[in-house]
């Protein structure tokens, strides 16, 4: 028999129910991102929302930052590392919204409203903004909200 001592050195884990809710939030976010990219393509916008946020960050960097830190650093800050960081933040928000959905609709509604607000703000910070630029943001946020609501109903029936 194994008489090894039991220790609590293992990293904390989400309970199985919470993990399912977090995955539901991430799946809803993937649906929302797909719908926003589809809307951007259907409206023949030159960039989708993910690339648009990267452009906005590049546009709002103060010129002093560019002068003091060099052009090479700006390319790094506004390139793939920024897209990866944004993706990680959005996946984390989606997982939090999914777990929050297990307790009712109000918490994920707040997260959805925050994401919508940030998306609309980023659309209007772009050069020459228009209402057409907001359509992919609204489509993606609506897809996220509806997807999360449908998955929440499904998980509530299962659990």
C-alpha positions as CSV (number, residue, x, y, z in Angstrom):
1,X,0.0,0.0,0.0
2,X,1.0,3.6,-0.6
3,X,1.7,5.3,2.8
4,X,2.8,8.6,1.2
5,X,1.7,11.6,3.3
6,X,-1.2,13.6,1.8
7,X,-0.3,17.3,1.2
8,X,-2.3,20.2,0.0
9,X,0.4,21.4,-2.4
10,X,-1.8,21.0,-5.4
11,X,-3.0,24.2,-7.0
12,X,-6.6,25.2,-6.3
13,X,-9.1,24.0,-8.9
14,X,-12.5,25.1,-9.9
15,X,-15.3,22.7,-8.8
16,X,-16.7,20.8,-11.8
17,X,-19.8,22.9,-11.9
18,X,-17.9,26.1,-12.0
19,X,-15.6,24.8,-14.7
20,X,-18.6,24.1,-16.9
21,X,-20.0,27.5,-16.3
22,X,-16.6,29.1,-17.1
23,X,-16.5,27.0,-20.4
24,X,-20.0,28.2,-21.2
25,X,-18.8,31.8,-20.9
26,X,-15.8,31.2,-23.1
27,X,-18.0,29.4,-25.7
28,X,-20.4,32.3,-25.7
29,X,-17.4,34.7,-26.2
30,X,-16.2,32.6,-29.1
31,X,-19.7,32.9,-30.7
32,X,-19.7,36.6,-30.1
33,X,-16.2,37.1,-31.6
34,X,-17.2,35.0,-34.6
35,X,-20.4,37.1,-35.1
36,X,-18.5,40.4,-34.8
37,X,-15.9,39.3,-37.4
38,X,-18.7,38.1,-39.7
39,X,-20.5,41.4,-39.3
40,X,-17.2,43.3,-40.1
41,X,-16.8,41.1,-43.2
42,X,-20.4,41.6,-44.3
43,X,-20.1,45.3,-44.0
44,X,-16.8,45.2,-45.9
45,X,-15.0,47.0,-43.1
46,X,-11.2,46.9,-43.6
47,X,-10.6,45.5,-40.2
48,X,-12.5,43.4,-37.7
49,X,-12.9,44.3,-34.0
50,X,-9.8,42.5,-32.8
51,X,-7.5,44.3,-35.3
52,X,-9.5,47.5,-34.7
53,X,-8.6,47.6,-31.0
54,X,-4.9,47.1,-31.9
55,X,-5.1,50.1,-34.3
56,X,-6.8,52.2,-31.6
57,X,-4.0,51.5,-29.1
58,X,-1.5,52.6,-31.7
59,X,-3.4,55.7,-32.4
60,X,-3.9,56.8,-28.8
61,X,-0.3,56.3,-27.7
62,X,1.1,59.8,-26.9
63,X,3.8,61.1,-29.2
64,X,6.1,61.6,-26.3
65,X,6.0,57.9,-25.6
66,X,7.1,57.2,-29.2
67,X,9.9,59.8,-29.0
68,X,11.3,58.7,-25.7
69,X,10.9,54.9,-26.2
70,X,11.5,54.6,-29.8
71,X,9.5,53.4,-32.8
72,X,10.7,49.8,-32.3
73,X,8.9,49.5,-29.0
74,X,5.7,50.9,-30.5
75,X,5.6,48.1,-33.0
76,X,6.0,45.5,-30.2
77,X,3.4,47.2,-28.0
78,X,0.8,47.4,-30.8
79,X,1.6,44.1,-32.5
80,X,0.9,40.4,-31.7
81,X,1.7,40.7,-27.9
82,X,-1.1,43.2,-27.6
83,X,-3.5,40.9,-29.5
84,X,-2.5,38.0,-27.2
85,X,-3.0,40.2,-24.1
86,X,-6.4,41.3,-25.3
87,X,-7.4,37.8,-26.0
88,X,-6.4,36.6,-22.5
89,X,-8.3,39.5,-20.9
90,X,-11.4,38.7,-23.0
91,X,-11.2,35.0,-22.2
92,X,-10.9,35.7,-18.5
93,X,-13.9,38.1,-18.6
94,X,-15.9,35.5,-20.5
95,X,-15.0,32.8,-17.9
96,X,-16.0,35.2,-15.1
97,X,-19.2,36.0,-16.8
98,X,-19.9,32.3,-17.3
99,X,-19.3,31.5,-13.6
100,X,-21.4,34.6,-12.6
101,X,-24.3,33.3,-14.8
102,X,-24.7,30.4,-12.4
103,X,-26.0,32.8,-9.9
104,X,-28.5,34.7,-12.1
105,X,-28.6,37.0,-15.0
106,X,-27.6,40.3,-13.4
107,X,-23.8,39.7,-13.1
108,X,-23.2,38.5,-16.7
109,X,-25.4,41.4,-17.9
110,X,-23.0,43.8,-16.2
111,X,-20.0,42.1,-17.8
112,X,-21.7,42.2,-21.2
113,X,-22.5,45.9,-20.7
114,X,-18.9,46.6,-19.8
115,X,-17.6,44.7,-22.9
116,X,-20.1,46.6,-25.1
117,X,-19.1,49.9,-23.7
118,X,-15.4,49.2,-24.3
119,X,-16.1,48.0,-27.8
120,X,-18.1,51.1,-28.7
121,X,-15.5,53.3,-27.2
122,X,-12.8,51.6,-29.2
123,X,-14.9,51.9,-32.4
124,X,-15.3,55.7,-31.8
125,X,-11.6,56.2,-31.0
126,X,-10.6,55.0,-34.5
127,X,-9.7,57.5,-37.1
128,X,-12.9,58.7,-39.0
129,X,-15.4,56.8,-36.8
130,X,-18.9,56.1,-38.0
131,X,-22.0,54.2,-36.7
132,X,-21.2,51.4,-39.2
133,X,-18.0,50.7,-37.2
134,X,-20.2,50.0,-34.1
135,X,-22.3,47.3,-35.8
136,X,-19.7,44.5,-35.4
137,X,-19.4,45.4,-31.7
138,X,-23.1,45.2,-31.2
139,X,-23.4,42.0,-33.2
140,X,-20.6,40.4,-31.2
141,X,-21.9,41.5,-27.8
142,X,-25.5,40.4,-28.7
143,X,-24.1,37.0,-29.8
144,X,-22.2,36.7,-26.5
145,X,-25.2,37.7,-24.4
146,X,-27.6,35.4,-26.2
147,X,-25.1,32.5,-26.4
148,X,-24.5,32.8,-22.6
149,X,-28.2,33.0,-21.9
150,X,-28.9,29.8,-24.0
151,X,-26.0,27.9,-22.4
152,X,-27.1,29.1,-18.9
153,X,-30.6,27.6,-19.5
154,X,-29.0,24.4,-20.7
155,X,-26.7,24.1,-17.7
156,X,-29.4,25.0,-15.3
157,X,-31.5,22.1,-16.7
158,X,-28.6,19.7,-16.4
159,X,-27.5,20.7,-13.0
